[in-house]
Amino acid sequence: MRFFQRLTFYGCLFASIVSFPSLSRAERLVQSATERRTYLFVKSDDGKIKNLLPAGWSPAQNVGPLKDANFVIVLIEGVAGSDAEGKSILYQGKTVVLGIPAKNDKTGEPGFMVSGGFVSDASTAPGAYGLYAPASVTMAKTSRSDGDAATAVTEQWRIRSEKGDRIDFDVGYDRGTGNWAHAEPHVYSALHPEFYRIYKVDQVTEIVHTTAQGGKKAKEVKLSADGPQISRFFDDKSQLVAVISYPAYYRKIYLPE
């Protein structure tokens, strides 16, 4: 039980690793979104990951069961959205973010550095961060519970880009204890590192798989990837360190003024 409590704590703590406390600066709301997310924490070659960061940035140090991870694949299922005036907008696309937990060498500020990614709706490419490529994204999710038994969850993603990138991910697990947290990460673009957005997030997280000794193990977990964009981050020596489910993720997106 004690180890499980540490795992859930670190699942929430990841948000704080890439968050920076809000200061008294002007911000402008641009959009709100409700999503379901799955984060894949990967250990890749340190030199390769560092070289993907813009000048003046370094990889951030994760902690606990995530400490070996230096690269994150974020699988996002859009559920609902609204514009700055609160008007509902259609948001059902799928997004795959390739990112690096990072810190500014000069200020020490943490941030999540978007360094690539894919979108199922080609009309939204290259996205706010200027780095998303169109791709075919097939997603399947199931959940089943009999009586008072734990809910069994399965999730499958198949991503294929027009330029030959491929990501396959499968996971199956019994749902455990979800943890609510609030976070305010600053999310940067590796293409234009002076640009960032502020997410004010309310989220539910659960670590559903970790390679850490004594940690929760999924019933099934498999990740494979290759192709021109993903190979900048991922190769045959990369290791999946942890999987965190975000079954509820609500964010308000702000731009600094």
N, C-alpha and C positions, 0 to 999 in steps of 0.2 A: 504493500500500500504506500509506503513512504517513497519508493522509487517512482510509482505512478504519479504521486503528487508532484514530484520534481518534474516529471515529463510534462504534465499539464501546465505547470508554472513556466517552463521553458517555451512551450507552445505559445503562450501569451507574450513572453518576454521578447520573442523574435521581433514583434512589432516595435518594441521600444529600442531595439538595436538600430533600426533604420528610421527612428522617429527623432524629431527635435522639438523641444517644447515651444509652443506658440509664444511669440514675442508680441509686443504692442506695435505691430506693423499692419499697414492696410492690406486687406485681402478682398478679392472679388469672387463671389460664387458664380461658377459657370455651368455646373451640372450636378445632378445627384443620380446615383445608380444603386440598384439592389442586385446582388450577384450570388452565385455559389462558386466557390473557388477550391482548388486543390494545389498545394505547394509541394514541389518535389525538390528536396535539398540534396545537392550533388557535390561530391568531392572530385574536382578535376585538377589538372596540373596547375600549380600555383603560378608559375611563370606565364603560362598561357592566359590565365584569368587576369593577372596584373596588366599584361600588355593590352588587354581590351579596354582598360579604363583610360579616360582622358588624362592629360597632364595635370598634376596637382591633386590626384585622387589615388587612394590605396584601398586594397580589400579590407573590410572591417572584420573584426574577430567575433565569431559567433561563440556561444557558450553552451555548456551542458551537452545533451545528446546531439546538438547541431554544430558543435565546435569544429568539426572537420569539414563542414560544408563551406564552399566558397562560391557557389553558383546555384541559382534557383530557376526552375521552370515553373511558371504560374499558369495553370489551366483555368480559364474563366468562362463561366456560363452566364450570359446576361439574362436577367429576369424582368426587371422594370427600370425605367429611367424617367427623368424629368429635366426640363431646362432650367435656366436661372430664375425664371418667373414661376416655376412650379408646375408648368404644363407638362402632362404626360407625353412621352415620346416612345416610339417602338424601339425596344432594346432586346433583341433575341439572338444577337450574334455571338460567336465564340472567339475568344482571343487567347493566344498563347504568348506569354511574355518571357523573354530570356533576360535575366537580370542578375546583378551582382550587388550584394550588401557592401557598401563602401563608406569611406570617410574622407572628408576634405583635409588634405595635409596641412593647410595653413590654419584653418579655424577649428579643426577637430570635429566639425559637425558631421553626423551620420546622414546617410541618404541611400535610397535604393536606386541604383543606376541601371536604367533600361538600356540594354545593349543590342537588342534585336527582338524579333517576334513575328507572329503570323496572325492574320485576321481572316475569318470566314467570309466576311462581306468585303469584297474587293473595293467597293466604293469608299470605304473608310481608310484604306491604305494611303500614305504611310503612317497615319495616326498622329496624335498630338506630339509624340516624341520623334517623329520622322523616320522610324526604323522598322515599321511593320510591313511585311510582304503578304500578298494574297496567298491563301492556301485552302485546300479542301480539308474541312475538319468534321470528322464523324465522332459523335459522343454517344455513349449508352450508359445509363445508370439504372440500378434496380435496388429496391429495399424490400425486405420481407421479414415478418415477425409472426410467429405462431403463439397464441396465448400470451403469457408473460415472459416469453423467451426474449433474449437480446435480438435487436434488429440486425439482420445480416445485410450488408451493403456490398454491391459490386459497382465498379466504375471502369469504363474502357474508353480510351481516346486513340484516334488514328488521325495523324496530321500529315498531309502531303502538299508540299509547295510546288509552284509552277517551275521552280528551278531545280527540283530534285531533292529537297529536304524531306526527311521522314522522321517522325516521332511516333512510337508505339508505347502505350502505357496501359497496364492492367493492374487492378488492385481489388482484393476482396477481404472484408474484415467484419467483425461484430462491433456495432456502435457502442461506445462507452460513455464516459462523462464529458459533456461539452463545457467549455469555459468561456464566459463572456468577458470581453475586454474592450476598452476604448484606446485608440491610437491615432496619432497625427503624423504619419510619415511624410517626408519630403521625397518626391520621386523625380529623378533627374533623367535627362537625355544624354547618352554618351556621345551622340552626334553634335549636340549643342549644349555643353555642360552648364552654361549660364542659365539655361531654361529649366524650370522645375514647376511642379504642381504640388499643392498641399492637399492631402487626403485627410478628412476628419471622419474616422471610421468607427462604427460600432460593429463588433464581430463576435461570432461563436467559433471556437477552435477546438480541435481534438487531434492529438498525435495518434495516428492509426498504425504507424509502422516506424521502427527505428532499429538501426543495427547496434545501438548501445547495449552493453551487457545488462541483462535483466529487464530490458525495455519491451514494450508491446510489439508483437510480431503479427503482421497481417497474415491471413490464411493463404493469400496469394499476392505476390507483387512482382512486377516485371517491367523494366524500362529498357528500350533500345532506341537508338537514334543515329542517323548519319545524314550527310548532305553538305552542300557548300556553306550554309549559314550556321547550322547547328554544330558542325565540326570545328568551328572556331572555339567552342566551349567544351565540347563533349567528344571523347574518343573511346576506344575499346578498353582503356584503363580507368575510365571514370567510374565512380561508385555512387549508387543511390544510398544516402545516409539516413534520410527520414522522409516520411510523407505526413503532411498535416492537412486535415480536412477543414474547410471553412464552410459549413452548410448554410450559414447566414452571414452575409457581408454587405453592410450598407455604408456607402461613402458619399460624402459631400465633397466636391472637387472645387478647389479655389486656386486662383492665380494671385501671386503677390502683386502689389501695385507700387 
